[in-house]
Amino acid sequence: MSISIITTVLNNEKFIYDCVNSVRNQKFNQDYEHIVVDGGSKDNTLKILRELKKDNGNLKIFKKKNIGIYKGINYAIKKSKYKYIGLLHADDFYKNNNVFKNISNEFRSNSKLLSIHSNIEFVKRNNKKKIVRFFKSKRLKSEDYINCKHPPHTSLFVNKKIFNDFGLYNTNLKIASDFEFMLRVYGINKIYSKYVNKTFVVMRTGGTSNKNIFNIMLSNYEVYKSFKINNMRVNIFFILKKILSKVSQINF
């Protein structure tokens, strides 16, 4: 089984090293690639990436100025050459060196399986050893996705067939295109994602969608738009619940 990992980055010299090395350090004896799309960094991000690439043949770097997160992801999906795809944000890193091995075992155990998701560990942005929250996911039904109960996006690993059959990320949405993607794939089209009760990804707090109140409101407006795009009725109660839960995560 071969895996393509996709990362989009912009001005993240502080954390990109951990992200790339957590991929490189995987104990995995099969093919994989790590595609990093830089949106035009002005800091030392590209310098660090090019230095890392010198002894990392699996790292592929693309510079696409002003491409944006989801256009960058779509670009990388089209460039990817392997059957299974995972997204790793530039702030984040894998929990341990056996993640790819565990993912491979899951997909090998069921040739018809198209998607898996797992738990997520959150750490302080500037102290990756300080755990601040643990998100334990669960087995989800299509109705759960329609009711705004989604697993963390970065915990997903999917068969590329999903993108071929149901499309890429909607680039008209700037923050919540991952929500619309999961709503469309797992909610509307009822694709099954197996819950794996393990932690594969560690996320730093303060990501794009919940780093401030403005982004939280924009994100949830785009959640509202996601339902409209797919000609569905909006459950305002669940959106309000999402807003409140996000606000509670901000460090004022």
C-alpha positions, 0 to 999 in steps of 0.5 A: 500500500502506498500513501501520499501525504499533502501539506499546504503552508504559508510562512510557517518556518516555526513548525514546518520542520516538525511536520516534515520530519514526522512524515519522514520518520515513519517506519514504513517499508512501502512507497510514500510521498510528502507533497508540500505546496507553499503559497508564497512564503516570505519567511524561511519556510522554503529555505527550510524545506529545500534543506530538508529535501537534500536528504529526503527523496520522498519530499516534493515541494511546489511553490504556488504563490497566493494559491490558498489552502484548498486550491493548494490541496486540490493541486496536490491531489492532482499531482499525487501518484499513490492510492491513499491520501492523508492531509497534514497541516503545516502546524501539525505532526504525527503522533508516532512513527507507526502511523503509516504502518497502522493505516496500511493495516486498516486498508489491507484488512478490507479492500473495499474500505475507502476511508478511516478516521481516528482520534486527535491530540491537541497541544499548546501551540508553542509547547508540543509536549503540553497536551491541552485537549483530547478529541475522541472520535467515534463511529459515525453515521451519515446522519451524524455528518448532516448534524454537524458531527464530523471527525477532525479533518486531518484525522482522515485517510482516504482512497483517492477514488473518493475524490474521483467519484465525488469531487475535490474541495470547494474553493469558493469556501476559504475556511470550511471547505473541509466541512462541505467535503465531509458533508457531501461525501459522508453525509449526502453520499453515505460513504462509510469511514471506519473509526480507528480508536487510535491517535494518529495526528497531533494538532497545535492549537490556534489553527486557521478556523478557530484562531480568533472570533472573526475566523470562527464566525466566518467558518460557521457562516461557511458551514451554513453555506455548505448546506445551501450549496448542497440544497439542504435545509440548515440545522441552525441549532447545531451550527450555534452549538459549533460556534459556542464550542469553538469560542470556548477554545480561544485563549483570551 
